[in-house]
Amino acid sequence: MLKHENIVVFDFDGTLSASDSNLEFGRYCFRNSYRPWLFLPSFLIGVIIYMFNKHSIFSRESMRRFLTPKMVKKFAPTVIREHKKNRFGWAADVIASERAAGNICVLVSAGPDYLVPKLVRDMKFDAIITSKMNKSRPWKYDFMCWGPNKVVAFDAWAKENKIIPHVVRSYGDSPSDKYIMELADTPVWINRKTGMPK
């Protein structure tokens, strides 16, 4: 039986937290391993393609091609611990308040599944939707939860949980969030530098 539910949707990087956890993870890898430097040509090709086509999965995978499961296992815990310090002070309180009001809180992030769920574990989201990375090749996307794909992933979650969603609010910070923001009665745009509504 389908249930009508009030939903509040949140982006993560730049919305609930300053800076970008995925970029921080990449920088950490370059600082602490020689392997990314061996893949520098692939990284630079990815950067160039990304500059002209931000929708390109190939460009994003090229920039991450140095990643191995061992690197993720070794480096992710440190990056997660450090990145939690970048969270905006209001984030946990707003989520707790929305849940107390009876709203379902859903995080829909383009960030990878080996970072984002652990970054927000203490925030008590009802659902966490992220990009799905290949387990054996963590540089490769099984599903990129970015731009219009955020809506695809959100709709799939609602269907799987037999929910007819009414998105009352959506929090985001960048143009790529516009697709999911358009679902909401009230879009709340966050300044990623200050953490305050625009």
C-alpha positions, -999 to +999 in steps of 0.1 A: +000+000+000+014+034-010+020+060+018+019+098+014+049+112+032+063+147+037+100+146+027+129+170+033+158+165+009+194+175+016+225+177-005+257+172+015+289+188+001+286+226+001+252+224+017+256+207+051+294+209+050+320+233+038+343+222+010+340+189-009+347+156+007+356+139-026+381+166-035+396+164+000+399+126-004+417+131-037+441+157-023+448+134+006+457+105-018+481+128-037+498+138-005+501+103+010+507+080-020+529+079-050+503+060-070+481+091-080+512+107-095+517+077-118+482+084-131+487+121-136+482+120-174+448+103-169+440+128-142+448+158-164+428+144-193+399+140-170+402+176-157+403+190-193+373+170-204+354+180-172+361+217-180+341+214-212+315+187-201+306+185-164+282+156-173+310+134-185+313+102-164+345+094-184+362+126-171+353+119-135+365+083-138+397+094-154+405+117-125+400+089-100+416+061-120+445+058-095+421+045-068+423+010-055+402-008-028+432-008-006+436+030-008+400+036+000+402+013+030+435+029+042+427+066+036+390+071+039+388+068+077+413+097+081+396+119+055+361+112+071+374+121+106+389+154+093+361+163+070+335+161+098+351+192+113+338+212+082+301+205+089+280+237+093+267+241+129+231+243+120+230+210+100+223+184+127+198+207+145+177+213+113+176+175+106+166+167+141+139+194+140+125+182+107+123+146+119+107+158+151+080+175+130+073+141+114+091+147+081+113+121+065+148+134+059+166+121+029+202+128+019+208+128-019+245+133-026+268+130-056+295+119-032+308+084-032+294+056-011+327+050+006+327+085+021+292+101+025+273+075+046+300+075+073+303+113+072+266+116+081+260+085+102+255+105+134+229+129+117+202+102+117+189+105+081+160+083+073+177+075+040+211+081+024+214+081-014+248+085-030+268+077-060+275+039-062+311+031-069+324-002-082+338-022-052+367-038-070+374-006-091+364+023-068+373+048-095+345+036-116+308+045-112+281+019-111+257+049-107+265+086-107+240+104-084+246+139-099+223+164-116+192+148-130+203+114-117+195+127-082+158+128-092+161+093-107+177+079-075+152+097-053+122+084-073+137+048-072+140+051-034+104+063-031+091+035-053+111+009-034+097+021-001+061+024-015+061+062-008+043+089-026+066+118-017+056+154-010+089+173-009+082+202+014+118+215+014+150+208-004+185+221+006+212+225-020+241+248-030+250+244-067+234+244-101+236+206-103+211+205-075+184+224-094+167+192-106+161+179-071+154+214-058+125+218-083+106+190-066+103+210-034+076+234-023+104+255-007+140+253-021+166+265+003+198+275-014+229+275+008+260+296+003+287+269+004+313+294+017+293+308+046+268+279+052+240+305+053+209+306+030+214+327-001 
